[in-house]
């Protein structure tokens, strides 16, 4: 019982760190202009657009 306060504080810090790390993983996704080479497409206006000949967004 002597270290109960330290244990609770440590547990709260560990919980905070775990939730902070997990929250960062959820907010991913393609950004405007992202080129997907294996599928030969790029991201525009929240949708995938197929590359056409002469398209400046495709490399």
C-alpha positions as CSV (number, residue, x, y, z in Angstrom):
1,X,0.0,0.0,0.0
2,X,3.0,2.2,0.4
3,X,3.4,2.6,-3.4
4,X,-0.2,2.7,-4.5
5,X,-0.1,6.3,-5.6
6,X,2.9,5.8,-7.7
7,X,1.4,2.7,-9.3
8,X,-1.8,4.6,-10.2
9,X,0.2,7.5,-11.7
10,X,2.4,5.1,-13.7
11,X,-0.7,3.3,-14.9
12,X,-2.3,6.5,-16.0
13,X,0.8,7.6,-17.9
14,X,1.1,4.2,-19.6
15,X,-2.6,4.4,-20.6
16,X,-2.1,7.9,-22.0
17,X,0.9,6.9,-24.0
18,X,-0.9,3.8,-25.4
19,X,-3.9,5.8,-26.5
20,X,-1.8,8.5,-28.1
21,X,0.2,6.0,-30.2
22,X,-3.0,4.2,-31.3
23,X,-4.8,7.5,-32.2
24,X,-1.9,8.4,-34.6
25,X,-2.4,5.2,-36.5
26,X,-6.0,5.9,-37.4
27,X,-5.6,9.2,-39.1
28,X,-3.8,7.9,-42.2
29,X,-4.9,7.9,-45.8
30,X,-3.8,9.1,-49.3
31,X,-3.3,12.8,-49.7
32,X,-4.1,15.0,-52.7
33,X,-1.8,14.1,-55.7
34,X,-0.5,10.8,-54.2
35,X,0.6,8.5,-57.0
36,X,0.0,4.8,-56.6
37,X,2.7,3.2,-58.9
38,X,1.7,-0.5,-58.6
39,X,-1.9,0.3,-59.7
40,X,-0.9,3.3,-62.1
41,X,-3.5,5.7,-60.6
42,X,-3.4,8.9,-58.5
43,X,-5.6,10.4,-55.7
44,X,-7.7,13.5,-56.6
45,X,-10.8,14.9,-54.9
46,X,-11.2,12.0,-52.5
47,X,-11.2,9.3,-55.2
48,X,-8.7,7.3,-57.3
49,X,-8.2,8.5,-60.9
50,X,-6.7,6.3,-63.6
51,X,-3.6,7.6,-65.3
52,X,-3.9,8.5,-69.0
53,X,-1.1,9.1,-71.5
54,X,0.4,12.5,-71.0
55,X,-1.0,12.9,-67.4
56,X,1.4,15.2,-65.5
57,X,0.5,13.5,-62.1
58,X,1.7,10.1,-63.2
59,X,5.4,9.4,-63.3
